[in-house]
């Protein structure tokens, strides 16, 4: 059964432009495919006779008049690689100005297809590691896309006050060696000395597992972390991207999401999607609202608010990078805590 997820609202939002966007009169619309298998993506080398010959890029091609991005993607991949896409979800949209043209790249994550990819248009193709692609040169527009692909599908938000310090740390130690590779530490109740101690303990567990730790902006600046996460208030006051390897931002509406994109942060968290215990009575976006706000966004967007791991697939169907979880991230499964205490 064909599973191509394309909400009717997934088209460009004029209020959500990439910081690479420029004042021009014509943009070429392009559908681009991130074809994925565990740990790897498929890249194609531009053949002779095209602009940037020899450069590597994501497969795809121009969207024809009257054609939506998803149908263009499936057509292009059949023509270029002789595969029939059976599962694809919308992702980010980037605008890039080359010397020969300005393109708007509508990216989809392609996770299932029929057939074995083979080059049909004199191009080379190669499976490459997501963490460190070995082919070069790469098209300039690909750098932020490759960085975005390294973001995990689950973002854990700390709840030490609720779980208790030792119980939360045990759960975190187990989780970073499983599926939690990004944690936002947001214990605003702690004084600076206690927060520093908590951060240092977490970093010694997260770093060996390849997990990243970002600190909520209300908790101060911590250079020893992997970056920061801006509250919506800090985001709206910011005049530039904060220093750090990773910078995220909390957003609740289109204005905040546009500001996050303009600052060039690495990801946004958007919600609440559903009712949540931490913000009772808050206005809910719902999945339709999440999709409507995130469509056309040049940065990955996590869904947050009353969600669980089981919601990961639906978040991706609506254009999300994944889900941001608090209680469901580390503390919802007693068996996880029991097994960690035995190690």
Secondary structure, DSSP 8 states (H G I E B T S, - for coil): --EEE--TT-S--TT---TT--S-S--EEEEEEEEEETTEEEEEE--TTSTTTT-EEESEEE--TT--HHHHHHHHHHHHH--EEEEEEEEEEEEEE-SS-EEEEEEEEEEEEES----SSS--EEEEESSS-----B-GGGHHHHHHHTS-SEEEE--HHHH-HHHHHHHHHHHTTTT--EEEE--TTS-HHHHHHHHHHHHHHHGGGT-EEEEEGGG---TTSSEEEE-HHHHHH-SS--SSSEEEEEESSHHHHHHHHHHT-SEEEEE--S--GGGTT----HHHHHHHHHTT-SSEEEEESS--GGGHHHHHHTT-SEEEESHHHHSS-HHHHHHHHT-
